[in-house]
Amino acid sequence: MRIIVQNAKCQGHARCAAHAPHIFKLDDAGYILPGNIQVVEGEELTASRGVRSCPERALEIDGEPSSTG
Amino acid sequence: MAKNPVPDHVPPEMVRDFSLFTSPGMSPTPNGDPHAAVACVHAGPPIFYSPLNTRDGRGTWVITRASDQRRVLQDTETFSSHRNIFASALGESWPMIPLELDPPSHGAFRSLLNPLLSPKRVSVLEPAVRERAIRLIDGIAASGTSCDVMKDFAFPFTVHIFLHLLGLPDDRIDTFVGWARDLLHGDDTKRPPAARTIVSFIDELAAARREDLVDDFMTFIVQAQVEGRRLTKQEVRGVGVLVFVAGLDTVAAAIGFDLAYLARNLKDQELLRSEPNRIVLAAEELLRAYPTVQLIRVATKDIDFEGAPIRKGDYVSCATMIANRDPTEFECPNTVDLAREDNRHATFGYGPHRCLGSHLARREIVIGLEEWLSRIPAFRIKNGTAPITSGGHVFGIENLILDWS
């Protein structure tokens, strides 16, 4: 599973990192680091919780239709 | 409150009788539920015009869908945050910073302040926050089986942390809370003097720190650089006033609404008490259900938005309490479900102006609930008392008397 990160949309809510700090890594100001994320096997559920927690819709699971709005 | 006429460009059929200040349940109400009271807008259109939806009596467009609020708050070119809301109460014009600056100038100040309240920094502050909660709650538990939780816990807890952050002595808590109350909840005779007092206080504090550097927030601000230069006196004031106003009563109100909910829902209270690891997720649901602020933007150009003719200069309201009860965004939005997972609430806003203090606010709420539930047995609203809720620019709750006898 791969997570597409749209850095331009990240506003530093840090809710993804609250679910899984080892998957969603933040810079010193609290915004997600650039680059898409390859999720290792067994971490899919936690990762998808992190994706689904982003208020800005900055995260997307590769292959899923992007959420509207 | 003087009422301004509906502008000519607003079609009469788009006007609704609705206001966060004057609608039923918005003035101080015993046992009120202002969040539920505003959720009624979801039975109507996605956008409408409300003639009396600001403190100064101006009307706003009201955006009811969470997805449309995201569009507005993420589009800072069309919807500006530059309102001079505080300064205009004094007949002046200067922005609270960074809230009332738009990108790109917003970015430099935001980058300056973000590290002070980042998740990493907040984790450093956490032990002091927890120690303060424990000290207050132990004192309450030792002195009886009931308390006024706003006066005895929520305000002293959150305001102390905020004063500590600013480097101010906490023996002035009552004074500062009084200023904030007059400013945010007072009438037209109380607001301007409160605003004036806060400005003078911030200006004097900044001047003192320029003279004598200490290790605190205001010293950091007067020494800081943006774009290779020191901040002007007005910029220092703009930052100081915003931090002062934003930090004084929002988190206390959130904790109050949360404890009022738990006092009325003993099963949920017991669930969190017996399984405290659920509190982090539950706190997000309580944040969704009981947010405290209305965000307002100003249109920078004419735009047709979901059928509404928004014109340059119009106010556009994104009330977090409305977005958070949007049935197209949340299943059963008016039900508090402490195990809710899909919970991308709007409580801290969307877009570049996302609440700078959100990480600290979250930790204060979680720690406050953790320590309260572990130290105070099953509590209810004291018989014969009624908490008083209010709507307005910042939703609030007072006279919340909890009893565990």
Interface residues (C-beta under 8 A of the other chain):
Chain A: K9 Q11 G12 H13 A14 R15 A17 A18 L26 D28 A29 G30 Y31 R49 R52 S53 C54 P55 E56 R57 T68 G69
Chain B: A66 S67 D68 R70 R71 Q74 S111 N114 P115 S118 P119 K120 V280 E284 E341 D342 N343 R344 H345 A346 F348 Y350 G351 P352 R354 S358 H359
